[in-house]
Amino acid sequence: MIASMKVAALTVFVWSISLLLLAVPVARAQDPASVTQAEPIAPQEPNANATNPPGNAESDRTKRSYVIPALEIVGFNFALNRFDRRFLSDPETFAVSRATIRRNFRGPWVVDNDPFSVNQFLHPYHGSVYHTFARSAGVSFWKSTIYTFLGSALWEIAGETEPPSINDQVASGIGGIFFGESLFRIASLTLEESNGVPRFWRAAGATVVSPMTSFNRIVFGNRFDEIFPGHEPAFFTRWNLGSTVAERRVQGTSRRERRNEGLLELAFTYGLPGKPDYKYRRPFDYFNFEFSASTSNRLENIFARGVLAGKGYGATAAYRGVWGLYGSYDYMKPDVFRVSSTALSLGTTAQSRFSGITFQGTALAGVGYAAGGTLEGTVSDRDYHYGLTLQPLLAARFIFGKIASLDVTGRGYRITRALSTANRGWENVGRADASLTVRLFGPHALTVKYLATRRFARYPDLGLRNQRRDTVSVFYTFMRDRRLGAVDVGSSGLPPVR
């Protein structure tokens, strides 16, 4: 109950800011004098044919402030502390004083026992707020990571009376970076790409995705009105709305079936390989973001991964990709168990064209810090287990012209005893899905998806646990790109998708 209230408190606090801000874009959109201020023309590059110029493109943001986001983070933490103390059921946790700050500053740092949703979703989202404060004030990605990490440490020391938490610092101070950069880039692209959508609705959408980005654009007027330059990335967005039509659970998974649950899914990919003049010079010039929710399980999945340092490659016009170091934040709660991780991985993402079929794939192998556990029973006084985690990922898309696509993804998490508070167990969690999408007409399509999630775990007091849930779902799919995400490389001499 307390966990749900904490999650709701932060969500209400941030989204209340969003709702207050939505009224401002209306006035500005209706004011002719504000049109040139809210959406200025980006400076012309020396080479008009280059969508991503040489050098560090962060220098495009000439109006920046290092002081404003620092003050905003301090003010946000103070306001959130007062909000939580007033409205949550455990006000003593937020009764911060000089004595508690002094004690927490001296340490020691611990691994806390807060509920899973608080530690693994609430804290990364909290960290994303810090990150977008800095990014929307014109601060570069790497410098913004300092704000995120220190903002998280400030909350651990001076936001609560409980001892500062190592796991919270990882989730907020690092996971929040990957989560926040994805939201910031999506909001910026929403403002930058018109696609026939009125300015007000683009401003409203950006506000919902990243409230603090709109906050700085509105409160500080022309100073932060300049839109972050995306350099015309190839991107793909897909919305799924549907229902589970079949479900299977293995013996030992005792929670009741959730057949016919409603599902909402979003998949967004930014900087798809294949565009010959697009360069990967900045962190998250390529990233993938996925979100899903259900009527029975509310928030179900969040997956955010992006290239931190990478380099594009392409042997031929029909084969292009990017490889390098990726950062990721994952949150998965498939009704019967849950897992969440913050990780660094080495890998690659590429697109290839052959015989009228477009192939897009990603292969990653990484190491992270993760939490995993069941929704039934307990281990010690926390029903999930922290540990150093090995995690691979393989994803493939086969796109058949403008007709259909086949998507297959597999990911795994081996949560070990290393860096765990108790050297007493391990967990293997895997997730695999396959979906077939057939375009009906225009942006409308039909998708059938098979999803399998499985958990093996062994603990001295619980023995071997084997949990699995398989589902078949049917969706109505909306996607504006009639090429189904295939990057048109016709400018390189290869025929475009027909």
C-alpha positions as CSV (number, residue, x, y, z in Angstrom):
1,M,0.0,0.0,0.0
2,I,2.8,2.4,0.9
3,A,4.6,1.5,-2.3
4,S,1.6,2.3,-4.4
5,M,1.1,5.6,-2.5
6,K,4.7,6.6,-3.1
7,V,4.5,5.8,-6.8
8,A,1.2,7.7,-7.0
9,A,2.6,10.7,-5.1
10,L,5.6,11.2,-7.5
11,T,3.4,10.6,-10.5
12,V,0.7,13.1,-9.3
13,F,3.4,15.6,-8.4
14,V,5.1,15.5,-11.8
15,W,2.0,15.2,-13.9
16,S,0.3,18.1,-12.0
17,I,3.1,20.2,-13.3
18,S,2.3,18.8,-16.8
19,L,-1.3,19.7,-16.6
20,L,-0.6,23.3,-15.4
21,L,1.9,23.7,-18.3
22,L,-0.6,22.5,-20.9
23,A,-2.5,25.7,-20.6
24,V,0.5,27.8,-21.5
25,P,1.3,26.2,-24.9
26,V,-2.4,27.0,-25.9
27,A,-1.8,30.7,-25.3
28,R,1.5,30.7,-27.0
29,A,0.2,28.7,-30.0
30,Q,-2.6,31.3,-30.5
31,D,-0.2,34.3,-30.2
32,P,1.2,35.0,-33.7
33,A,4.1,36.9,-32.1
34,S,5.2,33.8,-30.3
35,V,5.5,31.5,-33.3
36,T,9.0,32.5,-34.3
37,Q,10.1,32.4,-30.6
38,A,8.7,29.0,-29.7
39,E,10.1,27.2,-32.8
40,P,13.0,29.1,-34.2
41,I,14.7,28.0,-37.4
42,A,17.7,26.0,-36.7
43,P,21.0,27.5,-37.7
44,Q,22.2,26.6,-41.2
45,E,25.0,24.1,-41.3
46,P,28.1,24.8,-43.3
47,N,27.2,21.8,-45.5
48,A,23.6,21.9,-46.3
49,N,23.6,18.3,-47.4
50,A,24.8,17.0,-44.1
51,T,22.1,16.3,-41.5
52,N,24.7,15.6,-38.8
53,P,27.7,18.0,-39.1
54,P,31.3,17.1,-38.0
55,G,32.3,17.7,-34.5
56,N,30.4,17.6,-31.2
57,A,26.9,18.6,-32.2
58,E,26.1,19.5,-28.6
59,S,27.7,22.9,-29.4
60,D,24.6,23.7,-31.4
61,R,22.9,24.6,-28.1
62,T,24.6,28.0,-27.5
63,K,22.1,29.1,-24.8
64,R,22.7,27.0,-21.7
65,S,22.8,27.4,-18.0
66,Y,24.6,25.3,-15.4
67,V,23.0,27.2,-12.4
68,I,19.3,26.9,-13.4
69,P,19.1,23.1,-13.4
70,A,21.0,22.9,-10.1
71,L,18.5,25.2,-8.4
72,E,15.6,23.4,-10.0
73,I,16.8,20.0,-8.7
74,V,17.2,21.4,-5.2
75,G,13.8,23.0,-5.4
76,F,12.2,19.9,-6.8
77,N,13.6,17.7,-4.0
78,F,12.4,20.2,-1.4
79,A,8.9,20.4,-2.9
80,L,8.6,16.6,-3.2
81,N,9.8,16.1,0.4
82,R,7.1,18.5,1.6
83,F,4.5,16.9,-0.7
84,D,5.3,13.4,0.6
85,R,5.3,14.4,4.2
86,R,1.9,16.0,3.8
87,F,0.1,13.3,1.8
88,L,1.8,10.0,2.5
89,S,1.0,7.7,5.4
90,D,4.6,7.6,6.8
91,P,5.4,11.3,7.4
92,E,8.3,10.5,9.7
93,T,10.2,9.1,6.7
94,F,10.2,12.7,5.4
95,A,10.7,14.6,8.6
96,V,14.2,15.7,7.5
97,S,16.3,17.8,9.9
98,R,19.9,18.9,10.3
99,A,20.6,15.9,12.4
100,T,19.2,13.4,9.9
101,I,21.1,15.1,7.0
102,R,24.4,15.0,9.1
103,R,23.9,11.4,9.9
104,N,23.1,10.3,6.4
105,F,26.0,12.3,5.0
106,R,28.4,10.4,7.3
107,G,26.8,7.1,6.2
108,P,27.0,4.2,5.9
109,W,25.2,3.5,2.7
110,V,22.9,0.4,2.7
111,V,20.7,-1.7,0.5
112,D,17.2,-0.9,1.5
113,N,14.1,-3.0,1.7
114,D,11.6,-0.7,0.0
115,P,9.0,-2.4,-2.3
116,F,10.0,-3.3,-5.8
117,S,7.9,-0.7,-7.6
118,V,9.4,2.0,-5.5
119,N,13.1,1.0,-5.9
120,Q,12.9,-0.1,-9.6
121,F,10.4,2.3,-11.2
122,L,9.9,5.3,-8.9
123,H,13.6,6.0,-8.4
124,P,14.6,5.7,-12.1
125,Y,11.7,8.0,-13.0
126,H,12.8,10.4,-10.2
127,G,16.3,10.4,-11.8
128,S,14.8,11.1,-15.2
129,V,13.4,14.3,-13.8
130,Y,16.9,15.5,-12.8
131,H,18.3,14.6,-16.2
132,T,15.7,16.4,-18.2
133,F,16.0,19.5,-16.0
134,A,19.7,19.7,-17.1
135,R,19.2,18.6,-20.8
136,S,16.3,21.1,-21.4
137,A,18.6,23.9,-20.0
138,G,21.1,23.2,-22.8
139,V,23.5,21.1,-20.8
140,S,25.3,18.4,-22.8
141,F,24.5,14.7,-22.1
142,W,27.7,13.9,-20.2
143,K,27.5,17.0,-18.0
144,S,23.8,16.3,-17.4
145,T,24.8,12.9,-16.0
146,I,26.6,14.7,-13.2
147,Y,23.4,16.6,-12.3
148,T,21.4,13.3,-12.3
149,F,23.9,11.5,-10.1
150,L,24.3,14.3,-7.6
151,G,20.6,15.0,-7.6
152,S,20.0,11.4,-6.6
153,A,22.6,11.6,-3.9
154,L,21.0,14.8,-2.6
155,W,17.7,13.0,-2.2
156,E,19.3,10.0,-0.5
157,I,21.0,12.3,2.1
158,A,18.5,15.1,2.5
159,G,15.2,13.9,1.1
160,E,14.4,11.2,3.6
161,T,15.4,10.3,7.1
162,E,16.2,6.7,6.2
163,P,19.9,5.7,5.6
164,P,21.1,6.5,2.0
165,S,20.6,3.5,-0.3
166,I,23.2,2.1,-2.7
167,N,20.5,0.5,-4.9
168,D,18.5,3.7,-5.1
169,Q,21.6,5.6,-6.2
170,V,22.2,3.1,-9.0
171,A,18.5,3.2,-10.1
172,S,18.1,7.0,-9.9
173,G,21.6,8.2,-10.6
174,I,22.3,5.9,-13.5
175,G,19.1,4.2,-14.6
176,G,17.4,7.7,-14.5
177,I,20.0,8.9,-17.1
178,F,19.0,6.3,-19.7
179,F,15.3,6.7,-18.9
180,G,15.5,10.5,-18.9
181,E,17.5,10.8,-22.1
182,S,14.9,8.7,-24.0
183,L,12.1,10.9,-22.8
184,F,14.0,14.1,-23.6
185,R,14.8,12.9,-27.1
186,I,11.2,11.8,-27.8
187,A,9.9,15.2,-26.5
188,S,12.4,17.1,-28.6
189,L,11.5,15.2,-31.7
190,T,7.8,15.7,-31.1
191,L,8.5,19.4,-31.1
192,E,10.8,19.3,-34.1
193,E,8.8,17.0,-36.5
194,S,5.5,18.5,-37.6
195,N,4.1,15.8,-40.0
196,G,0.9,17.9,-40.3
197,V,0.2,17.9,-36.5
198,P,-0.8,21.3,-35.2
199,R,1.8,23.1,-32.9
200,F,-0.4,22.9,-29.9
201,W,-0.8,19.2,-30.0
202,R,2.9,18.7,-30.5
203,A,3.6,21.0,-27.5
204,A,1.0,19.1,-25.4
205,G,2.6,15.7,-26.3
206,A,6.1,16.9,-25.5
207,T,4.8,18.2,-22.1
208,V,3.2,14.8,-21.2
209,V,6.4,12.9,-22.2
210,S,8.9,15.2,-20.5
211,P,7.2,17.8,-18.2
212,M,10.5,19.4,-17.2
213,T,11.5,20.1,-20.8
214,S,8.3,22.1,-21.3
215,F,8.8,23.7,-17.9
216,N,12.1,25.2,-18.9
217,R,10.9,26.2,-22.3
218,I,7.9,28.0,-20.8
219,V,9.3,29.5,-17.6
220,F,12.4,30.9,-19.2
221,G,10.9,31.9,-22.5
222,N,13.2,32.5,-25.5
223,R,16.3,31.3,-23.6
224,F,15.4,27.6,-23.9
225,D,12.9,27.8,-26.7
226,E,15.5,26.4,-29.2
227,I,14.6,22.8,-30.0
228,F,17.3,20.2,-29.5
229,P,18.6,19.4,-33.0
230,G,17.8,15.9,-34.0
231,H,19.7,16.1,-37.3
232,E,16.8,14.3,-39.1
233,P,17.0,10.8,-37.6
234,A,15.2,7.9,-39.2
235,F,12.6,6.9,-36.6
236,F,9.7,4.5,-36.2
237,T,6.7,4.7,-33.8
238,R,4.2,2.0,-33.3
239,W,1.1,1.9,-31.0
240,N,-0.6,-1.4,-30.1
241,L,-4.1,-1.5,-28.5
242,G,-5.5,-5.0,-27.9
243,S,-6.2,-7.9,-25.6
244,T,-4.8,-11.2,-24.4
245,V,-6.8,-14.0,-26.0
246,A,-5.0,-17.0,-24.6
247,E,-2.8,-17.7,-21.7
248,R,-0.8,-20.7,-20.3
249,R,1.0,-21.0,-16.9
250,V,3.3,-23.7,-15.7
251,Q,2.7,-25.6,-12.5
252,G,3.9,-23.6,-9.5
253,T,2.6,-20.3,-10.9
254,S,-0.4,-20.0,-8.7
255,R,-1.8,-16.5,-9.4
256,R,-5.1,-16.6,-11.3
257,E,-5.2,-16.3,-15.0
258,R,-5.5,-12.9,-16.7
259,R,-7.1,-13.9,-20.0
260,N,-8.9,-11.0,-21.9
261,E,-6.9,-8.3,-20.2
262,G,-6.6,-5.0,-22.1
263,L,-3.1,-4.1,-23.3
264,L,-1.5,-0.9,-24.5
265,E,2.0,-0.9,-26.0
266,L,4.3,1.7,-27.5
267,A,7.5,1.0,-29.4
268,F,9.8,3.9,-30.5
269,T,13.1,3.6,-32.3
270,Y,15.3,6.7,-33.0
271,G,18.3,6.9,-35.3
272,L,17.6,3.7,-37.3
273,P,20.7,2.7,-39.3
274,G,20.3,2.9,-43.1
275,K,20.3,6.6,-43.6
276,P,23.7,7.3,-45.4
277,D,24.2,10.9,-44.1
278,Y,23.2,10.3,-40.5
279,K,26.2,10.1,-38.0
280,Y,26.3,8.7,-34.5
281,R,28.3,11.4,-32.8
282,R,26.2,12.0,-29.6
283,P,25.0,9.7,-26.9
284,F,21.6,8.3,-27.7
285,D,21.8,9.3,-31.4
286,Y,20.4,5.7,-31.6
287,F,18.0,4.4,-29.0
288,N,15.0,2.2,-28.6
289,F,12.2,2.8,-26.1
290,E,9.3,0.4,-25.3
291,F,6.4,0.7,-22.9
292,S,3.5,-1.5,-22.1
293,A,0.6,-1.5,-19.6
294,S,-2.3,-3.8,-18.9
295,T,-5.7,-3.6,-17.2
296,S,-4.7,-6.3,-14.8
297,N,-1.1,-5.4,-14.1
298,R,-1.0,-1.6,-14.7
299,L,2.6,-0.8,-15.7
300,E,4.1,-3.9,-17.1
301,N,7.2,-3.2,-19.1
302,I,9.7,-0.3,-19.7
303,F,12.8,-1.0,-21.9
304,A,15.2,1.9,-22.7
305,R,18.5,1.3,-24.4
306,G,20.7,3.6,-26.4
307,V,24.2,4.0,-27.8
308,L,26.5,5.9,-25.3
309,A,29.6,5.9,-27.5
310,G,29.4,4.3,-31.0
311,K,30.4,4.4,-34.6
312,G,28.5,3.9,-37.7
313,Y,29.6,1.4,-40.4
314,G,28.4,0.1,-43.7
315,A,30.1,-2.1,-46.2
316,T,27.5,-1.4,-49.0
317,A,24.6,0.9,-49.5
318,A,22.3,-2.0,-48.6
319,Y,24.0,-2.7,-45.3
320,R,24.5,-0.1,-42.6
321,G,24.8,-0.1,-38.8
322,V,26.2,1.2,-35.6
323,W,28.3,-0.5,-32.9
324,G,29.6,0.5,-29.6
325,L,28.7,0.8,-25.9
326,Y,25.0,0.8,-25.0
327,G,23.3,1.9,-21.7
328,S,20.0,0.4,-20.7
329,Y,17.3,0.5,-18.1
330,D,14.8,-2.4,-18.0
331,Y,11.7,-2.9,-15.9
332,M,9.6,-6.0,-16.4
333,K,6.7,-7.2,-14.3
334,P,4.7,-10.0,-16.1
335,D,2.2,-10.6,-13.4
336,V,3.8,-13.6,-11.7
337,F,7.4,-12.3,-11.2
338,R,9.5,-9.2,-11.9
339,V,13.0,-8.1,-12.8
340,S,14.6,-4.7,-13.4
341,S,18.2,-3.8,-14.3
342,T,20.5,-0.9,-15.1
343,A,23.3,-2.1,-17.4
344,L,26.1,-1.4,-19.8
345,S,26.5,-3.6,-22.9
346,L,28.6,-3.9,-26.0
347,G,26.8,-4.6,-29.2
348,T,25.5,-3.5,-32.6
349,T,22.4,-2.5,-34.5
350,A,22.1,-2.8,-38.2
351,Q,19.9,-2.7,-41.3
352,S,20.3,-4.9,-44.4
353,R,18.3,-5.0,-47.6
354,F,18.0,-8.1,-49.8
355,S,15.5,-9.4,-52.4
356,G,12.8,-6.9,-51.4
357,I,13.1,-7.8,-47.6
358,T,14.5,-5.4,-45.0
359,F,16.2,-6.9,-42.0
360,Q,16.9,-4.8,-38.8
361,G,18.7,-6.4,-35.9
362,T,20.3,-5.7,-32.6
363,A,22.8,-8.0,-30.6
364,L,24.0,-7.0,-27.1
365,A,25.9,-8.6,-24.3
366,G,26.3,-6.7,-21.1
367,V,26.7,-6.5,-17.3
368,G,24.3,-4.7,-15.0
369,Y,23.0,-4.4,-11.5
370,A,19.5,-6.0,-11.3
371,A,16.7,-7.0,-8.9
372,G,14.5,-10.0,-9.5
373,G,11.9,-11.9,-7.5
374,T,8.5,-13.5,-7.4
375,L,5.2,-12.0,-6.5
376,E,4.5,-15.0,-4.2
377,G,6.5,-15.8,-1.1
378,T,9.4,-13.9,0.3
379,V,13.1,-14.1,0.5
380,S,14.4,-12.7,3.8
381,D,12.4,-9.4,4.5
382,R,12.5,-8.4,0.8
383,D,10.7,-10.4,-1.8
384,Y,13.4,-9.8,-4.5
385,H,17.1,-10.3,-4.9
386,Y,19.8,-7.9,-5.9
387,G,23.0,-8.9,-7.7
388,L,25.5,-8.4,-10.5
389,T,23.7,-9.5,-13.7
390,L,24.8,-10.9,-17.0
391,Q,22.3,-9.9,-19.7
392,P,22.2,-10.7,-23.4
393,L,19.7,-9.4,-26.0
394,L,18.9,-10.4,-29.6
395,A,16.2,-8.6,-31.6
396,A,15.3,-9.0,-35.3
397,R,12.8,-7.5,-37.6
398,F,11.9,-8.8,-41.1
399,I,10.0,-6.2,-43.1
400,F,8.2,-7.3,-46.3
401,G,7.8,-4.2,-48.3
402,K,4.7,-2.2,-47.2
403,I,2.8,-5.3,-46.5
404,A,3.9,-7.0,-43.2
405,S,6.7,-7.3,-40.6
406,L,7.9,-10.1,-38.4
407,D,9.5,-9.1,-35.0
408,V,11.4,-11.5,-32.8
409,T,13.1,-10.5,-29.5
410,G,14.8,-12.5,-26.8
411,R,16.4,-11.1,-23.6
412,G,17.8,-12.8,-20.5
413,Y,19.0,-11.8,-17.0
414,R,21.3,-14.0,-14.9
415,I,21.1,-12.4,-11.5
416,T,24.1,-13.8,-9.6
417,R,25.2,-13.8,-5.9
418,A,27.9,-11.2,-6.7
419,L,27.2,-7.7,-5.1
420,S,24.2,-9.2,-3.4
421,T,23.4,-8.5,0.2
422,A,23.1,-12.2,0.9
423,N,25.3,-14.8,-0.8
424,R,22.5,-17.3,-0.9
425,G,20.8,-17.7,-4.3
426,W,20.5,-16.9,-8.0
427,E,17.9,-16.2,-10.6
428,N,17.6,-16.7,-14.4
429,V,14.9,-14.7,-16.1
430,G,14.1,-14.8,-19.8
431,R,11.6,-13.0,-22.1
432,A,10.9,-13.9,-25.7
433,D,8.3,-12.6,-28.0
434,A,7.3,-12.9,-31.7
435,S,4.8,-10.7,-33.5
436,L,3.4,-10.6,-37.0
437,T,2.0,-7.3,-38.2
438,V,0.0,-7.0,-41.4
439,R,-0.8,-3.5,-42.7
440,L,-4.5,-3.1,-43.6
441,F,-4.6,0.4,-45.1
442,G,-2.9,3.7,-44.5
443,P,-1.4,3.7,-41.0
444,H,-3.7,0.9,-39.7
445,A,-2.6,-2.6,-39.2
446,L,-3.4,-5.8,-37.3
447,T,-0.8,-7.6,-35.0
448,V,-0.8,-11.0,-33.5
449,K,1.8,-11.5,-30.7
450,Y,3.2,-14.5,-28.8
451,L,5.0,-13.7,-25.5
452,A,6.8,-16.1,-23.2
453,T,8.3,-15.0,-19.8
454,R,10.1,-17.5,-17.6
455,R,11.9,-17.5,-14.2
456,F,14.2,-20.1,-12.7
457,A,15.4,-19.3,-9.1
458,R,17.1,-21.3,-6.4
459,Y,17.3,-20.3,-2.7
460,P,18.2,-22.4,0.3
461,D,14.8,-21.8,2.0
462,L,12.7,-22.0,-1.1
463,G,14.3,-24.6,-3.3
464,L,14.0,-24.4,-7.1
465,R,11.2,-22.2,-8.4
466,N,10.0,-22.5,-12.0
467,Q,7.6,-19.8,-13.1
468,R,6.4,-19.2,-16.6
469,R,3.6,-17.3,-18.4
470,D,2.8,-17.6,-22.1
471,T,0.3,-15.4,-23.8
472,V,-1.2,-14.8,-27.2
473,S,-2.5,-11.3,-27.9
474,V,-4.3,-9.5,-30.8
475,F,-3.8,-5.8,-31.4
476,Y,-5.0,-2.9,-33.5
477,T,-1.7,-1.2,-34.6
478,F,-1.2,2.4,-35.6
479,M,2.0,3.5,-37.3
480,R,2.5,6.6,-39.4
481,D,5.3,5.1,-41.4
482,R,3.8,3.0,-44.2
483,R,7.2,1.4,-44.8
484,L,6.8,-0.3,-41.4
485,G,10.1,1.2,-40.1
486,A,12.3,0.3,-43.1
487,V,14.8,3.1,-43.7
488,D,14.6,4.3,-47.3
489,V,18.2,4.4,-48.7
490,G,17.2,5.2,-52.2
491,S,19.5,8.3,-52.1
492,S,22.4,5.8,-51.9
493,G,21.6,4.3,-55.2
494,L,19.4,1.5,-53.8
495,P,15.8,1.5,-54.9
496,P,13.4,2.8,-52.3
497,V,10.7,0.6,-50.7
498,R,7.6,0.2,-52.9
